């Protein structure tokens, strides 16, 4: 009886190892593919930072998708049209903005980005300076990556 149990345990262990090796190969291919997505999205993050730091509504509008939704630190939601208008009018303006601690998680034609932004600026005359954690969602549509959602949360003061 002990011998049958030992053989069964060894068989299960060997099967698990073999399956693990197959999954590792598949994951390695997936990692190679996602590296290109990560580079593309990281460049888009920098393009976004430059556009909003300059208040460049046209560049900003090219980066974000038509169905874009921005949720700010006060849980106010804005559409693409509202955000582009705010940059055109100067309602939103930054003296400085920095993105760091950026991580890109690729899922095929979708990428989820998390990071931290430190900014000094105003929104509608209100000071919005501080540090924030953000989550952004990029989607590849019609062969082009575009930002479709952003949510920011003010980082608590230590």
ZIPE-V489426 format. One record per pair of residues at least 12 apart in sequence whose C-alpha atoms are under 8 Angstrom apart, sorted by sequence separation. I is the first residue (numbers start at 1). J is the second residue. D is the distance in whole Angstrom. If there is no record, write none. Layout:
BEGIN
I:J:D
I:J:D
END
This chain:
BEGIN
48:60:6
67:79:7
68:80:5
102:114:6
103:115:6
118:130:6
119:131:7
136:148:8
137:149:5
67:80:7
70:83:8
101:114:8
102:115:4
118:131:4
136:149:5
137:150:7
66:80:6
101:115:5
102:116:7
117:131:6
118:132:6
136:150:4
48:63:7
65:80:7
100:115:6
101:116:6
116:131:7
117:132:5
135:150:6
136:151:7
47:63:8
64:80:7
99:115:7
100:116:5
116:132:6
117:133:6
134:150:7
135:151:5
99:116:6
100:117:6
116:133:5
117:134:7
134:151:6
135:152:7
99:117:4
115:133:6
116:134:6
134:152:4
44:63:7
61:80:7
98:117:5
99:118:7
114:133:7
115:134:5
133:152:6
134:153:6
97:117:7
98:118:5
114:134:6
115:135:7
132:152:6
133:153:5
97:118:6
98:119:6
113:134:8
114:135:5
132:153:5
133:154:6
97:119:4
113:135:6
114:136:7
132:154:4
133:155:6
61:84:6
96:119:5
97:120:6
112:135:7
113:136:5
131:154:6
132:155:5
60:84:7
95:119:8
96:120:5
112:136:6
113:137:6
130:154:7
131:155:5
94:119:7
95:120:5
96:121:7
112:137:5
113:138:8
130:155:8
58:84:8
94:120:6
95:121:6
111:137:6
112:138:6
57:84:5
94:121:4
110:137:7
111:138:5
57:85:8
93:121:6
94:122:6
110:138:6
111:139:6
92:121:8
93:122:6
110:139:4
57:87:5
92:122:6
93:123:7
109:139:6
110:140:6
56:87:7
57:88:6
91:122:8
92:123:4
109:140:5
55:87:5
56:88:7
91:123:6
92:124:6
109:141:8
55:88:7
91:124:5
91:125:7
52:87:8
55:90:7
55:92:8
55:93:6
55:94:8
53:93:7
54:94:8
52:93:8
53:94:6
52:94:7
53:95:7
53:96:6
53:97:6
49:97:7
49:98:7
49:99:7
42:104:8
41:104:7
38:104:6
38:105:8
38:106:7
37:106:7
41:111:8
34:106:6
34:107:8
34:108:8
37:111:8
73:151:8
68:147:7
69:148:6
70:149:6
71:150:6
72:151:6
73:152:5
68:148:4
69:149:5
70:150:5
71:151:5
72:152:5
73:153:5
65:146:5
67:148:6
68:149:5
69:150:7
70:151:6
71:152:7
72:153:7
73:154:6
64:146:5
65:147:6
66:148:8
63:146:6
64:147:4
65:148:5
63:147:6
64:148:6
41:138:8
41:145:8
END
